């Protein structure tokens, strides 16, 4: 019985290690000439509410901070600061949805002057989401006079897929796209104490996409 328990324990740990990992896919597409100089600025803008699944606020915060750490060539105006400065034109419900919507917006003199003043050259439109593809298992917890604990096993598969479309405001064209997609399985085994082992697909996608954006402008 002791030997069997050791074998089962080893197999259980191996399953946890395999399940807790993730895979990442990175893509890049360049469609027009581009350049950025020291002192010029970019802005990351999330997808609008009315187009479907809005890019998560925490992902946008992560992307702004991660990109800021990965380069020192250009300025990054945070999404919230940008929306506040240009209210209400770049709020999620009123921001341009595609590159063809830019000319109408940029024809407004007040917007054009403020963009020039802040030296904002690129608007980077972020779309995507983190979603759960499948899940299974169950956990049960109980407490009694002699103590308590949890028993069971639960898992779920997450995919975090995000794309950045890079718009050149001076040319009013899209100069390229980069994307990152991360898939992984999170597990929570419980023998007395639950031990969550998370794939953290969203944070990994944030790192991957910020590296893609920084790399795009460094070429």
C-alpha positions in Angstrom: 0.0 0.0 0.0 2.8 2.4 0.8 4.5 1.7 -2.6 1.2 2.3 -4.4 0.7 5.7 -2.6 4.2 6.8 -3.6 3.5 6.0 -7.2 0.2 7.8 -7.1 1.7 10.8 -5.5 4.5 11.0 -8.1 2.0 10.7 -10.9 -0.2 13.4 -9.3 2.8 15.8 -9.0 3.8 15.2 -12.6 0.2 16.0 -13.8 0.3 19.3 -11.9 3.7 20.3 -13.4 2.4 19.5 -16.9 -0.9 21.2 -16.4 0.5 24.4 -15.0 2.5 25.4 -18.1 1.5 27.5 -21.0 2.3 28.0 -24.7 2.8 31.4 -26.4 2.3 32.3 -30.1 3.7 35.6 -31.4 2.9 37.2 -34.8 4.0 40.4 -36.6 2.9 42.1 -39.8 4.3 45.3 -41.4 2.1 47.1 -43.9 3.8 50.5 -44.4 6.9 52.5 -43.6 7.2 53.8 -40.1 9.7 55.6 -37.8 9.7 57.2 -34.4 12.1 59.7 -32.9 13.1 60.4 -29.4 10.6 62.7 -27.7 7.6 61.5 -29.8 4.8 59.7 -28.1 2.5 56.8 -28.5 -0.9 55.9 -26.9 -2.4 52.5 -26.3 -6.2 52.5 -26.7 -8.5 49.6 -25.9 -11.3 48.4 -28.0 -14.7 50.1 -27.6 -17.6 48.7 -25.5 -20.0 48.5 -28.4 -17.8 46.3 -30.6 -18.1 43.3 -28.4 -15.6 42.1 -25.7 -13.8 45.1 -24.3 -10.2 44.7 -23.6 -9.8 44.3 -19.8 -8.7 47.4 -17.9 -6.1 45.4 -15.9 -4.5 44.1 -19.1 -4.2 47.7 -20.4 -2.6 48.8 -17.2 -0.1 46.0 -17.4 0.6 46.7 -21.1 1.3 50.4 -20.4 3.7 49.6 -17.5 5.4 46.8 -19.3 6.1 48.8 -22.4 7.4 51.7 -20.3 10.0 49.4 -18.8 11.1 47.9 -22.1 12.2 51.0 -24.0 13.4 54.6 -23.4 13.2 56.0 -26.9 9.6 57.3 -27.1 7.1 58.6 -24.6 4.1 56.6 -23.5 1.0 58.5 -22.6 -1.2 56.3 -20.4 -4.6 55.2 -21.7 -6.4 56.9 -18.8 -4.5 60.2 -19.1 -5.1 60.3 -22.9 -8.8 59.7 -22.6 -9.1 62.4 -19.9 -7.2 64.9 -22.0 -9.2 64.3 -25.1 -12.6 63.7 -23.5 -15.0 62.7 -25.0 -13.5 61.9 -28.4 -11.5 58.8 -27.3 -13.9 57.3 -24.8 -14.6 53.6 -25.4 -18.0 54.4 -26.9 -16.9 57.2 -29.2 -13.3 56.3 -30.2 -12.5 55.4 -33.9 -13.1 51.7 -34.6 -11.1 51.4 -37.8 -8.4 53.4 -39.6 -11.0 54.8 -42.0 -12.6 56.6 -39.0 -9.5 58.7 -38.3 -9.7 61.5 -41.0 -13.1 62.7 -39.7 -11.8 62.9 -36.1 -8.4 64.4 -37.0 -10.1 67.2 -39.0 -11.2 68.7 -35.7 -8.7 71.5 -35.1 -8.8 71.2 -31.3 -7.8 67.5 -31.5 -5.2 68.0 -34.2 -3.5 70.8 -32.2 -3.5 68.9 -29.0 -2.0 65.8 -30.7 0.7 68.0 -32.2 1.4 69.6 -28.9 1.9 66.3 -27.2 3.9 64.9 -30.2 1.6 61.9 -30.4 2.6 60.1 -33.6 1.1 56.6 -33.1 -2.2 55.4 -31.8 -2.0 51.7 -31.0 -5.4 50.0 -31.0 -5.6 47.0 -28.6 -8.2 44.3 -29.1 -8.6 40.9 -27.6 -9.7 39.0 -24.5 -9.0 36.3 -22.0 -11.5 33.5 -22.0 -12.0 30.1 -20.5 -12.3 27.3 -23.0 -13.0 24.3 -20.8 -13.1 23.3 -17.2 -13.8 20.3 -15.1 -13.3 18.7 -11.7 -14.7 19.5 -8.3 -13.5 20.5 -4.8 -15.3 19.9 -1.5 -14.4 21.3 1.9 -15.7 20.3 5.3 -15.0 21.1 8.9 -15.7 19.0 12.0 -14.8 18.6 15.6 -11.5 17.0 14.6 -10.5 19.7 12.1 -11.3 20.2 8.4 -9.9 20.2 4.9 -10.6 20.2 1.2 -10.4 17.3 -1.2 -10.7 17.1 -5.0 -9.2 18.4 -8.2 -10.3 21.2 -10.5 -8.8 22.5 -13.7 -9.6 25.0 -16.5 -8.1 26.0 -19.9 -7.6 29.7 -20.6 -6.6 31.5 -23.8 -5.4 35.1 -23.8 -5.3 36.5 -27.3 -4.5 40.2 -28.0 -3.6 42.2 -31.1 -2.2 45.6 -31.5 -2.9 47.6 -34.6 -0.4 50.5 -35.0 -1.9 53.6 -36.6 0.3 56.5 -37.9 -1.7 59.6 -37.1 0.3 61.8 -39.4 -0.2 59.6 -42.5 -3.6 58.3 -41.3 -2.7 54.7 -42.1 -2.1 51.5 -40.3 1.6 50.6 -40.5 1.4 47.2 -39.0 0.0 44.7 -36.5 1.5 42.6 -33.7 -0.2 39.9 -31.6 0.4 37.5 -28.8 -1.7 34.5 -27.9 -1.1 32.4 -24.8 -2.9 29.2 -23.8 -2.5 27.3 -20.6 -4.2 25.1 -18.1 -4.6 26.0 -14.4 -5.2 23.5 -11.7 -6.3 23.4 -8.1 -5.5 20.1 -6.4 -6.6 19.7 -2.8 -5.5 17.2 -0.3 -6.5 18.9 3.0 -5.2 22.3 1.6 -6.0 23.6 -1.9 -2.9 24.5 -3.9 -3.8 26.7 -6.9 -1.3 26.4 -9.8 -2.2 29.1 -12.3 -1.1 29.4 -15.9 -1.3 33.2 -15.8 -2.1 33.5 -19.5 -3.1 37.1 -19.4 0.1 38.4 -17.7 2.2 36.3 -20.1 0.3 37.8 -23.0 0.9 41.2 -21.6 4.7 40.6 -21.5 4.7 39.1 -25.0 2.6 41.9 -26.6 4.7 44.6 -25.0 7.9 43.0 -26.2 6.4 42.9 -29.7 5.4 46.6 -29.7 8.8 47.6 -28.3 10.6 45.5 -30.9 8.4 46.8 -33.7 9.7 50.4 -33.2 13.3 49.3 -32.6 13.8 48.0 -36.1 
